[in-house]
Amino acid sequence: MLSRMKTRLFTIDAYLRPGAHFHFARKTLDDAGPRFAHYHDFFEVLLVETGALDHWINGRWERLSRGALLFVRPADTHALSAVAGSRARIVNIVVRPDTVDHLGARYGADLGQRFFWSTARLPDARQLDGPRIERAVNTAMDLQTDDRSLARIEQFLLALMTRVVDISVDPTSAAPDWLATACLAARDPQVFRRGAAGLVEASRRGHEHVCRAAKRHLGMSPTDYVNRIRMEHAAMLLGDGRMSIEEVAGDCGLANLSYFYRLFRAHYGTTPREYRRRHAVETQAV
């Protein structure tokens, strides 16, 4: 029983080089059972990119599937083991406590008792869907750099908490139920292929009313919100590699290929073709 095994303290100095403000790792886990549980003197973001994990956390087992996103606090005691045959791959980011303290002090009113600041027995955990996993992975991959600065990790955490985790479907969000319902509906290809009109129709509200509510609660227009979903869907299909770029654009509801290229570059900073090539290289390297 893991509860009878020794518990170790993992310290941040073992991960961070002098002057660095975070540590980034992307690795495939084996399915051997954990030899010990551990806690830390740092905060940790854990994302299950592929496969599934058995997770021992604060005295209980839980199964983490692809898309699980956890905000682990220093006192959380846990251990990980890949589910046999699943080829579980995780993205793991180690964060200094003073970084989290600074974000909490500055943005506490917006972030609330969520993420690293949750006081629940178990750490805050979110289950991302397919395209949203792609967004989370791409956001995290920006940290795979020699620049381990405070600005870069703070930018990442804010993007993760405000863009990857959709505020419209967060149970603590002030967004009205009809908007949250419409945003969930907009994840359906039959809806987002129609663009902003699909979101407006799903809301059963007038166009101007939806625009005002989207600006207030989502921080963007209905068109921008739907295009973000379209590009997440495109990234997932490009990573899969079975459809041509023209077919991917069509599956997103975008007949104009030039417009599709412009949108994709605006969201991911690269072309669809280069994104597909880079994704294939990264997958082969893992």
Helices and strands as residue ranges (DSSP letters): G 2-4, E 7-10, G 12-14, E 22-28, E 37-40, E 43-50, E 52-57, E 60-65, E 68-72, E 78-82, E 89-95, H 97-111, G 115-117, E 124-127, H 130-141, H 150-159, I 160-164, G 167-169, H 177-185, H 189-192, H 196-203, H 207-217, H 222-240, H 245-251, H 257-268, H 272-285
